[in-house]
């Protein structure tokens, strides 16, 4: 009779387990039906949208456009400079013009013209004038050439800044995407294990009534259930925060709902560390930027030194006045060579040239410092990738162990060798192991993205 009772108890437990499994399946199908209305966002789509809409990348692109416009504006300085000045004014004084005796000539029959000094007063009245000039630089063409070379390197510097920003944005998008995957995996694992803890609590209550377990076991099951429910709430907050961050990086409304796709399995071994270091020194835009800055500072210093050369230009000037005395010429035009030179500057140009040379030396020092920083970053990213690879191998082994344990417990349950609570515990362990495995995989791909950023590739 006792044996029959035990047998009937196990049959009842098996029936309850089957019912619970069917219920979980229905809940999962309902959840999938609800999630189907939410658009799926792939990693490639996230990268493309961020490249088109990210604020930091747009700012970097505009900075490159600004530098290009500055270069185009500087090129116009090589051409003729035209200037027009017009004025209208009221005379505040009475200017005068004096023609000296005989200033217009001395003739035998007439004598000197004028015969005596003649003074012509100009009344206080409104006057006007126009001055026009055309200057074509000659000697400054060399200095302008050096300045343009420096500005061209400046444009290339901004392009490297833009490329660096683009790689950083792509890396942040990948990190944010993997963070959503990791958070969602943790949430899925907790939600999958929640029914097992609920059933464990129910079984503990029944076993307490049968006086099979102690009350402390029931309290422990209740505490474990509450802990899992709190963890689910925390995981939902993490998913929401990670999703908002990804939406912001993509330049869209942070409230946009989306689902992420599963990430692929870990790839094979990466290249040797020495090869990665060589690739990074070749590809990294920040290193290219420092090298370009050396060239930019070099030409900038040479252009400053060229200021010692006097400014020689071809000049065409025209002046006209209105409402002055008729004795004054109203139109004057002359052409020739114009020289502008500052022989004494009290050492100003020498000090400015010295400052430019210091800036060039600073740029050279920055190149070597950037190289060392890049190598350190590559080596650190490579080590982190290897650590996550090892952690992924461990999580894989743990997941396989949990899966095998569940299979064995299921076989024992069929032979009535274990209680259903053991079965639910094994199922919960497998769900947790699956979640940890997905999180380890996401961490691996995050480290993989960091390594790509360190070597300067997408």
Buried (B, 14 or more C-beta within 10 A) or exposed (E): EEEEEEEEEBEEBBEBBEEBEEEBEEEEEEEEEEEEEEEEBEBEBBBEBBBEEBEBBEEBBEBBEEBBEBBEEBEEBBEBEEEEEEEEEEBEEEBEEEBEBBEEEEEEEEEBBBEEEBEEEBEEEEBEBBBBBBBBBEBBEBBBBBBBBBBBBBBBBBBBBBBBBBBBBBBBBBBBBBBBBBBBBBBBBBBBBBBBBBBBBBBBBBBBEEEEBEEEBBEBBBEBBEEBBEBBEBBBEBBEEBBBBBBBBBBBEEEBEBBBEEBEEBEEEBEEBEEBBBBBBEBBBBBBBBBBBBBBBBBBBBBBBBBEEEBBBBBBBBBBBEBBBEEEEEEEEEEEEBEEEEEEEEEEBEEBBEEBBEBBEEBBEBBEEBBEEBBEBBBEBBEBBBEBBEBBEEBBEBBEEBBEBBEEBBEBBEEBEBBBBBBBBBBBBBBBBBBBBBBBBBBBBBBBBBBBBBBBEE
